[in-house]
Amino acid sequence: MIEHGPLLERLLAGEFVCAVSDDNAFRHLANEETRDAIDLYLRPLNRRLASNEEGSVYFLAWRQLNEAAREQLSRQLNDTVNSLLPLLEWLQLVQEALGRDTLAAPGDVLKPAEFSAKCEDNQSLRERLEKLATDSFFGSQSDQLDAQVKQLFKRLKEHGYLLQPHTERQVFVVTGKIDYLIEMVRFIRDEENLPIDGEREEGAQEALL
């Protein structure tokens, strides 16, 4: 397992691995033998490797939901739910501003300058952007559009939804964590009572850390 050590450390730290964030690691995880070996190592830690339904992103889930795991799962669910609305608003804002037919998907390239220009020319988009930027999740304290957009992209990068391949260039790539977010939305949509407990938590593991 020595060769998988760095990857295991990242997964245990809560990272999401996809073809955009780390193509080499993603290809390793696409191998069934590698996944089995990692799962065997994780068993004593009460963790296991999981992925979304499409298999486009890998992350860790609990193997058995004991009391400690339930408490942590509940905290993580609350944190995720609190960030869902601003994240979904951002996805819709990008779709409308850039005139796309669908939401941003893994591998899509986004340029803050292009996004700013589109919002600046549309009063409705500008107002929505200003409201979104001041949300506690993004936390912008500026009244300047360019600074607000910069803060949006900074926070999305910090949370793993965007990757900036070259720090000197303001060009970002959407990661597979977006697919995880969409699956989370579907899960919450299908559940009437949150936070979940009991047997429902077993079914939630694929969508929650």
N, C-alpha and C positions, 0 to 999 in steps of 0.2 A: 504493500500500500504506500510505500515511500513515494512512488512516482505520482500518486494522487494527493499527496500531502497538502500542497498549496491550494488545490481545488477544494479539498475538504475544509480547510480553514476558512475559505471564502464562503462556502455554503453554510457552515456553522455560524458564521458572522451575519447571516441573513441575506447574502447576495443572491441575485437571480442571474442565471446563466442562459444566454440565448446566442443565436448566430451572430447578432450584432455586437453584443457586449464582449464576447470571446468565442470566436468561431472554432478555434482549436479545442477548447474545453467542451464546447457544445457537441462537436463531433465525437469526442471521447464519451460523453454521456449518452449519445445516441446508440452506443454499442451495448448490447444487452449484458455481455459478460462484465463490462466495466460497471454498469449499474448494479449488478448482483454483488460484485466485490465491495462496492461502496456501501450498499445496504447491509452487508454482513458486518462491516466495520462499525456502522452506525447503530446496529441493534442494541449493544449494551448501553448506548446513550439515549435509548428510547426515541430515536429519530429514524427517518427513512427518506429516500429520495422520491420526490413527487414532480409531476408536471401538469400543465393545463391539458385540456381535452385534446387540443391539436398537437401537443408535443412540441410546441415552439419555444417553451421556456421551462427550465428546471429550477427547483428550489427544495428546501427541506420541510417536511411535515412531521408531526408527532406519530409515533407508531401506536402507542396506547395512551388514551386520554385519562391519566390519573389526575389527582386533585391539583398537583402543581402545574401540570400541562394545561388543565382547564383554566386555571387562573391566568396563566400567561396568554392563552388563546383568547380569553375574554378581553384582556387589555389590548391585544393586537387588533382584535375585531373592532373595538371602540375607536382606536386610533385610525384604522383604515376607513371606517364609516365617516368619521369627521373630515377626512380628506377627499372623500368620493365626489361630493358636489362640486367643489372648485375644480377638481381634475376633469370631471365630465363637462363642465362649462368651458374649460380650456379646449378640450377636444372639439366641442361644437363651434367654438369661436374660430379655431384654426380652419375647420372645414368650411365655414361660411366665408371667412376672410379670404381664403385662397381659392374659393370656388371649386372645391373638390366634391365628388359624388359620395365619397365615403369618409369615415373617420380616419385619422392618422393611424398607420399600421407599421409594424416592425420593418425597418429598412428605409422608410420614407425619410427624405432629406428636408429639413426645415431651416429657413434662414430668417433670423430675427428682423433684419432690415426689410425684407419683403413683407413680413407680417406687420411691421410697424407702418409701412407705407399704405397698406390696404386699410388698416384701421384708421389712419389719419384722414383718409379721404372719405370715410363713412362715419357720420355722427353717431349712429346707433351702435356700430361696432366700437367706436371710441369710448362711449359711455359704459358699455359692457366691460371693456378692457380695464377701465379705471376702477370699476367696482370689483372686478376679479382680482386685480393687483393688490388691493388693500385688504383682501380676505386674509385672515390670520395664517392660513397655510402658506401663502406667498409672501405676505408681510412687507409690501412696498410702502415706503413713507414719502415717495416722491410724487409730485404732480406733473412731472414731465413724461410724455409718452415713451420716449426711447428708454428712459431709466426704468419705467414700469415693465416694459417688455424684457429688458435685460434681467430684471429680478425674477420674472416668470421663468425664463429659460434657465437661470441659475438654480432655482429651487427644483425644477424638474430634472436637471442634471444631478443634483445632490441626492434626489430620491430614486435615481436609477431609471427614470422613464426616457431620458435622453442621453446620448453619448456625444461628446465633442471630440472627434478624431484628432483635430489639430488645435491646440490651445490658442494659436495666433490667428485663427480664422473663426469667424462667427457663423459656423455651419454646424448643425446638429443632426444626428440620426436617431430616429425613434427605435427604442429597444423592445424586446419581447415582453418586458414587464407590462406594457400596454395591454397585451393579450390577457395577462393575469388580472389586470384591473377590470377589463370587460367581463371576464368570467366571474369575478367577484360581484359585479353589478347584477349579472344574471342570477347568481346565487341568492343575493339579498332580495331581488325581485320575486323569487320563487318562495321565499320564506316569509311568513307572516309575523313571527315572534322572534325578536332579537333583544338581547343576546341569546343565542341558542344554547341549549343544554341537553343533557341526557343523550339519547340515541342520535339526535340530529347532529351532534358534534362529530360523530363518526363520519357522516356523509360530507361534512364541511371541510375535512382535512385537505382535500384536493385543492380547495380554494383559499385555505388559510394557512399561515405558517404555524 
